[in-house]
Amino acid sequence: MGSSICVSYFTSNPRFASGCPNNCLHVDPYLPEWLPELTLRRVEVGKASVDLRFWRDGESTKWDAAVQEGDVEVKQQTWQPWSVE
């Protein structure tokens, strides 16, 4: 599988939400069965960068984050769809 497929999957999958002014990245990861593990290096959040690792554990997806530069907090938060009123 090419890396462009993974990039397309994650850029189209709305499970990352960045709160750059708050130096916070919210994740709600889900990896499909065909992608048991994924590492993203130097993901930029404002002026900070973080390495993110995701892996499948049975039916759930686990994750770990390592800040590489700057000040950023990574939290798991259930994704909520945007609403337009």
C-alpha positions as CSV (number, residue, x, y, z in Angstrom):
1,M,0.0,0.0,0.0
2,G,1.4,3.4,-0.9
3,S,1.9,6.2,1.6
4,S,-0.5,8.4,-0.3
5,I,-3.4,6.1,0.6
6,C,-2.6,6.6,4.3
7,V,-2.3,10.3,3.9
8,S,-5.6,10.5,2.0
9,Y,-7.3,8.3,4.6
10,F,-6.1,10.5,7.5
11,T,-6.7,13.8,5.8
12,S,-10.2,12.8,4.9
13,N,-10.9,11.1,8.3
14,P,-12.2,13.8,10.7
15,R,-10.7,12.4,13.8
16,F,-8.1,15.0,14.5
17,A,-9.0,18.4,15.9
18,S,-6.4,21.0,16.6
19,G,-6.8,23.8,19.0
20,C,-3.7,25.7,18.0
21,P,-4.3,28.8,20.2
22,N,-4.6,26.4,23.2
23,N,-1.6,24.3,22.2
24,C,-3.8,21.2,22.2
25,L,-4.4,18.3,19.7
26,H,-7.5,16.1,20.2
27,V,-7.4,12.6,18.7
28,D,-10.2,10.0,18.4
29,P,-8.3,7.3,16.5
30,Y,-9.7,4.4,14.6
31,L,-7.6,2.1,12.5
32,P,-9.3,-0.3,10.1
33,E,-8.3,-4.0,10.1
34,W,-6.1,-3.5,7.0
35,L,-4.0,-0.9,8.8
36,P,-2.8,-2.4,12.1
37,E,-0.2,0.3,12.9
38,L,0.6,3.8,11.9
39,T,3.2,6.4,13.0
40,L,3.0,10.0,12.0
41,R,6.2,12.0,12.6
42,R,6.5,15.7,13.4
43,V,2.8,16.6,13.1
44,E,2.7,20.4,13.5
45,V,0.3,21.9,15.9
46,G,0.8,25.7,16.0
47,K,4.6,26.2,16.6
48,A,5.0,22.7,18.2
49,S,5.4,19.3,16.7
50,V,4.6,15.8,17.9
51,D,5.1,12.2,16.8
52,L,1.9,10.2,17.0
53,R,1.8,6.4,17.0
54,F,-1.5,4.4,16.6
55,W,-2.0,0.6,16.8
56,R,-4.9,-1.8,16.8
57,D,-5.5,-3.8,20.0
58,G,-8.3,-6.2,19.3
59,E,-11.2,-4.1,18.2
60,S,-9.9,-0.8,19.6
61,T,-7.2,1.6,18.5
62,K,-4.6,2.7,21.1
63,W,-2.2,5.7,20.7
64,D,0.8,7.3,22.1
65,A,2.3,10.8,21.6
66,A,5.8,12.2,22.0
67,V,6.3,16.0,21.8
68,Q,9.3,16.7,19.7
69,E,9.4,20.5,19.9
70,G,7.4,23.3,21.6
71,D,4.5,23.0,24.0
72,V,1.5,20.9,23.0
73,E,-0.9,18.7,24.8
74,V,-2.5,15.7,23.1
75,K,-5.8,14.4,24.5
76,Q,-8.3,11.7,23.4
77,Q,-11.7,13.2,22.9
78,T,-14.7,11.7,21.1
79,W,-15.2,13.4,17.7
80,Q,-18.3,15.5,17.4
81,P,-19.6,16.4,14.0
82,W,-19.9,20.1,13.3
83,S,-23.4,21.5,13.2
84,V,-24.7,24.4,11.3
85,E,-27.7,26.2,12.7
